[in-house]
Structure formats: structure tokens, C-alpha cells
Amino acid sequence: MNVLRVGLFTECYHPIRNGIVASLDALSFALRARGHDAIFVTPEMPGYRDTSDDVVRVPSLPLPTRTSYRLTVPYLSKAQSFSIVHTHSPFITGWLGARVARRTNVPLVFTYHTQLEEYAHYVPFEAHATRTAASQLTRSYANAADAVIVPTLSMRARLRDLGVRTRIEVVPSGIDVALFARGRRSNALRQRLGVAPGESMILSVGRLGREKNLELSIEAFAKLGDPSARFVIVGDGPHREALQRFAARAGVESRTTFAREFDRSALPDAYASADAFIFTSVSETQGLVLVEALAAGARIVAVDTPQTREVLGGAAEIVRSDAAELAAALERTLASSGAPAESDAVARRFDAVAVGDRILSLYQDLLHARAPEPLAAIGAGTARL
């Protein structure tokens, strides 16, 4: 196989911490493990300096909203050559990638990470119009790609319903399964998080945004029959203060720890130190934290959605989106012991290198479809915007 130079165009990358960044790091690791080059093209972040030469920063401007994201200025300061352009956003950075692919005649792959309609509340316009515009953007961008990757079957069905007619491949977002499997229960960590000896620790991990539906997790925790349990919320985001107020109204503020963001290397022990992991988001395309929790051996309680059911299989308690049912499921989980027997097998489906091999197979298929040009010539083009 020829060495590929893959351009990964993304609206968000380090220092931002979220599921997209984690999945991109996993993909780049898998590509490099197979001897290929992975180059990130992403907006500049003021005050942040990359430690790798494999990141190309594009000029950016602040957005007029409370967010760590930046508005991309679609300009590459020097020519770039790629064998494949793989985009991870349908916004300006994604269209920049699409333009590079078109100008240099290389395949364009788009990974559908986000149901944009579920984020309409961040835009200061009428909600229905915003959701309609988000759907139209997703459809037009996806149909411009040579192939679209979705992490679950339910998201493939979702895109077909939106009118996407291009090729769609179902490939999950991967993680370093071995890293999370090394997580160990830590009494010292539990103590730092406010969990006293003999108390139960219920954990949530993820970005604190309105679309994550964490109010339901807090409401379920408030209905729990164990008054000594502690709810630990790892993550940060624009909805944190609202969630703190909600916890106060629910009467569980003193038993809830808002732990902010953890370094990724610290997450395995956090999962392994929990007595139960709760997940109530219904806006995910996959839910990377579910895979991380599985790999670390956590016992999971989750709200039932097609994508959550697809990821978890029989390795979790999956219940309706109802606080009382979630509380009952948490009580059953806290009374049980050990990780579900299915956890290891389910988690292995998301191993980053195996997932990367599936994506590499797609790249090769698209490159061969570009015949009659010899593969060695593909990617020799350059683009400057």
C-alpha cells in the first residue's frame, strides 16, 4: 500500500477537549500505526502552541457567542498536498477541505459526528428555522462528499431521511481500548471528588451543554434511595452554572461534585472508581464516553435511544427517559457487583486500530475508483486558498 497523506479538516482540535477531538486523536494514531501521515487542518487558538508539526493552523476569529470554538478564516498560508481529504465538520473548515479536495482531484470523506439540529439553542434565531437550516447544511455537505462515515446504523437512517444520497459507511468512532482497560479503582481519587468511605459514587462524563440532558441525570440522582451517594460530574461547558442551580433546586447540591475537565490520561481511573455511570443524552451520534466507560469496566445506566442501544448491546441497564426509572435502574446497578460479562466484547468493537483499518479500506476503495490515474500520482496536487 502506498503511503497516504491524509488531511483531517476539523473545526475543533486541541486545546478543546470533547468526543470529536478524542476520536480524531484515535484515528490519527491508527493511521500513523500503519505508516501513513495524518495532518490536521484546524483553526488557530489564541495562546495555544502545538507540540507537533502535523497540525496546520488556519487563521480564525472569535465567535459572538460564549464558546471556545473559533470562526475559521478559509485561507491556507502555504500549499498543502493530500492523498485524501477527510473532513469532520460541515462548517467553514469543512468547506475549506472540500475545496482543497475538488481543486486537487482527491477523494473527499466526511465523518458525521454531530446532529446539528440538536444544537439549535446556541443560535440566536427562531428554533424551527435554525433546525431546518442545520438539516439543509448537513444534506448539502454530505451529498458533496465521495463518502460519508457515520458511527451507528441509526445515524445512517437519519441521513437518508434528511435526503443524503451519497455513499454512507457505518464505522464507529474508536478509542484506545487498552488505555481505558487499565483504569483502576482509586480510593484517593474518590476522596478528592468528595466521596467518603462507604459511599456510592455515580459518575457522568462529558461536555456540559444543554443538549446533553444532564438535568435528567440530576433529577434521577435526587430520587435515589441512597442519601449517602455522591454524583460526580466530570466535564465543563456553557451550561455548568445552570446545572449547579438545578442541583440546588433538586436538593442535591451538597452531594454533587462538579469536577470540571479531566486530562484524558486520568479518565480511565475515574470510570473504574465509579459504582455506576449514568448517561442521559439523546443527542449523540454514538456517545464516545459510553465506549470509554465500557472499556474501563464501569456499570452503565443509560436512556434508551437507537444509537445507545446499538453501542451498548446487552452490557448496560437501558431504560426509558424517565427520572424514576433511571433511579430504580441506578439502585439495581449499585446493588450488583462486577462489570457486565459483555463489556469486554462490546468495547473491543471500538478499538482504534481496528476502526482505523476499516477507514483505510474505505480510503483505498475511493482511491482506486479514481482510475485511470495511477495511485502514485494521486495526492501530488497542491492547493492554496
N, C-alpha and C positions, 0 to 999 in steps of 0.2 A: 504494500500500500504506500502510495506517495505521502510524504509529509504534508499535512494540511496546515494552513494558516487560517484560523477561524476568528472572525471579528464578532465579538459579543457586544452588541449595542444595547445599553441599558440606561434607563432614566435614573436608577438609583444603584449606588455601589458604596463601598466604604467611604466615610465612617458610618454611614447608615447601617443599622442592624435590623434586618427583617428576613422573612422567609425567602424572598426573591434573592437577596444577597447571599444567603446561605446556600440556596440551590445553584446559584451561579458559581460560587466557590467550589462546590462539589463537582459541577460539570467541568470547570477548568482543570481541576485536579485529575479527573478521569481522562480528559483529552491529553494532558501532559504525561500521564502514566503510560499512554500508548504512543508517545513520541511525537505528538502534534503540538503546534503552537496555538495558544489561546490569548487573544489581545482584547482587552476591554476598552470600549469607547463609551465614555460616560461624562456627565457634567463636572466642571470644576467645583470644588467645595472650599470656600474661603478658609484659610488657616490649616488645611489638611494637606500633607505631603505623602505621596505613595512611596512605598519601600521597594517597589518592583518597576522594572522598565516595561512591563507588559500592560500598562494602563495608559491610555491616551485620554487626556482630559480636554474636554471641549468647553469653550467659554460659556459662562452662564450668568443669569441674573436672578435676584431674589423674586419669589412669588408673593403676590399681595395677600397671602393667607398665612395662618400660623402653621408652618410646616418646615421640615428640614430638607424637603425637596427643592430643586432649583429649576429655573426656566432655561432650557438649552438654547444657546445661540448656534444655529446649524452651520458651523464652519469648522473644517479640519485645517489646522495650520500647516500641515505638510501632507504630501501624498501618502496614501495607505494602500497596500495590496492585500487582498484576501482570497482564499480559495472558496470560502463560504461566508456569507453574512448571516448571522443568527441574532435576531432582534428579540427583545424581551419587554417591549412597550410599544403601543400604537401611537405614542405622542411624538414630540419633535425628534427625540433621539432615534426613535424607531423609523420615522420617515427619513431621517438622515441616512440610516443604514440601508433603507430601501433604495434611496437614490444612488448610493455607492454601488449596491448590487446591480442596479439597472445600468449604470454607466460602464461598469467593468464586465458586464455579462457573466456574473456568477450567481449561483442559486441563493434565494432568499428564504430563510426559515424563520418562522415566528412562533415563540412559545407564549401561549395564552395563560398568564399567571393570575389574572385578576378579573373578576366580574365587575366591570367599571360601573354598571348601573347601581351596584350596592354602595357606591361611594358618592352618590349624587348630593348628599348632605354637605359635602365640602365646598360645593359650588354655589355662589350667592344668586342663583336663578331659580325659577319655578321648577319644582322637583320633577314633574312629569316630562317637561321639555328637556331637562337635563338628562334624564334616563333615556329618552328617545335618542338624543344626540349621542350619548355614550354607546348605545347599541349600533347606531349607524356608523360610528367611528370604528368599532370593533369589526363590523361586517366588511367595510370597505378596505380596511387594512389587511385583514385576514385573506380576503379574496385577491389581494395584490401579491401575496406570497406564493412561492412554489410549494410549500408545505407548512402546515400548522401543527404544532405539538400541543396536546392537552394532557393533563395528568390523570384524568379519570374519564370513564365512559360517559358519565352524566354530563361532563363538560363538552364532549363531542356532540351529544344530543342537543345541548344548549346552543352550540354554534350553528348546527344545522337548522335549528328553529329560528335563529337570527338571520338565516339566509346565506351562510358561508358555504360555498360550493367547491372550494379548493380542496386539495388532499389534506386529510386530517389523520395524524398518527397519535395513538394513545401511549404515552411514555411517562411514567411518574417522575416527579422531582426526587432526586436521590440525596442521600446523606452518607456520611462516614459511619456506617453501622457499627464498626468495631470501636470507634471512639465512644459512642453512646453506650455500648455494651460494657464498657469499662467503668461506668458510673457505679459508685459505692455509697451506701447509706452513711451519712456523716452526722453524728450527734453534735459535733461542734458547729456545723453549718445550720442544723435545725435550731440550735440555741441562738445563733446570731440572727436568725429570722424570727425569733420570739417564741419558738415552740419549746415549752417546758417539758422536762422528763415525764413520760407517761401520757402526754397529749398527742392527739392525732394531727397530722399536717395534710391539708388539702391544697393542691398546687394548681395554678394556672400560669401559662407562659404565653406571651405574645404581645403584639403591639396594642396599646390602649387607645383604640379608636371606637367610635360609636357603632360602627358596623360589626364589631366583634361580639356584641350582645352580652357583655360581661355583667350587666345588671341582673340577668337571669341567673348567672352563677352566684352572685352575691345573695339574691333572693333565696336560692336553694340552700345556700350555706346557713342563712338565717333560720330556715325551717328544720335544720338538722337537729336530731335529738340529743347530740353530744354537746353540751355547753362548754366543754373544755377544749374543743377542736379549734385550730387556727387555720385561717385561709391566707395563703401566701400568694401574692400576685407578682410575678416576675415580668418586667417589661415597662415600657413608658410610652407616652404619646399624648396627643392633644386632649384626650378625654379623661385623663387621670384625675383632675380636680373634681369633675362631675361624678366620677365613680367614688371618690372619697366622700363626697356629700351624700351619695346614695347609700353607702355603707353606714354612715351616721344615722340616716333616716331609718334604715333597717335594723338599727340597734346592734350592729356588729363591728362598729368602727374600732373598738378596743381589741377585737380578736382578729383583725385583718391587717396584714403586713403588706404595704406597697413597697416592694423591694427594688424597684427601678430595674434597669437593664443589667444583665449579667454578661460577662465575657463568655464567648461561645465555649471555651475550654472548661468553664465552671458549670455549664448546664447539665452534663451527664450526672454529676453528683446531686444536683438539685432534683432532677427527676427521680433518681434512685432513693433519695431521702424522703420522698413524699409517701404518705399512706394511701393517697388517692389523687388522681389527676382529673380535673374537670375541664370539659371543652363544650362551650355553648354557642360558638359561632356558626351561623348558617350562610355566610357569605363567601366561604372558601372555595377554591377550585380543587384543592386537595387537603390542605391542613398539614404543613410540614411538621409542626410540633407534635402531631399525633404519632408520626413515624419515629420521631426522636424519643417520645415517651415509651413507645413500644420497645424500641431497641434497648432502652435503659431498664426495662422490666417493670415499668410503672403499671399500676392497675387503673384503668381508664373508665370514666363515666362520660358519655357524650350524648349530645342531642342528635336525634335521628335526621339525617339528610342522605340523599342517594350517594353523594361523594364520601361522606363519613363512613357509611356502611361499607362502601367499596374498599376503602383504605383499611378499616379495622377488621373486617371479616367477623370471626367469632371471638376475637381477642379483647372484648370490652363489653361493658354494660351500655347498651344504646337504648335510649328512651325518648318519649315524646318531649316536645319543647314545653315543659310544664315544671314549675318550681317544686311542687310537692312530689312529683315522680322522680325528679332529679335527686331530691333529698333522700327519698327512700332508696334509690339506687346507690347513693353515697354510703348510706348506713349498711347496706348489704356488702358493699365493697370493703368498707372498713372492718367488717366482721370476718372477712375472708383472709386468707394468707397466701403469699407467694404470687408470682406473676402468672397470668393465664398460660396454659400449655402451648397455645397457638402463637404466642408473642414472637418467639424467635423466627418461626417460619414466615410470619407476616412481615416482620421487619426486613428479612433478607431480600424480599422482593424489591426493596428500595435501595440496595447497596449502590453507591455512587459509581463504581467502576462498571458494574453490570449495566446500569442505566446508561452510562456514557457509551458503552459498546452499542447499545441499541440506537443511540443518536448518531454515532459514527456510521452505522449501517445505513441510516437514512441519508446522511451526507453523501456517502458513496453512490447510493442509488440516484440521487439528484445529479451528481457529477456525471455519471455515466449517461444520464438522459440528455446531457448537453452535447453529446456526439453530433457531428463528426469531429469536433475539436479534440485533439489528444489531451489526455488528462494533465500531462506535464505542462501544457500551455495555459491551462485554466488557473486563474489566480495571478497570472503575470501582469494583468492590468493594474493601473493605479487610478486613483480618483482624488481630486482636490475640489472641495466645495467652498 
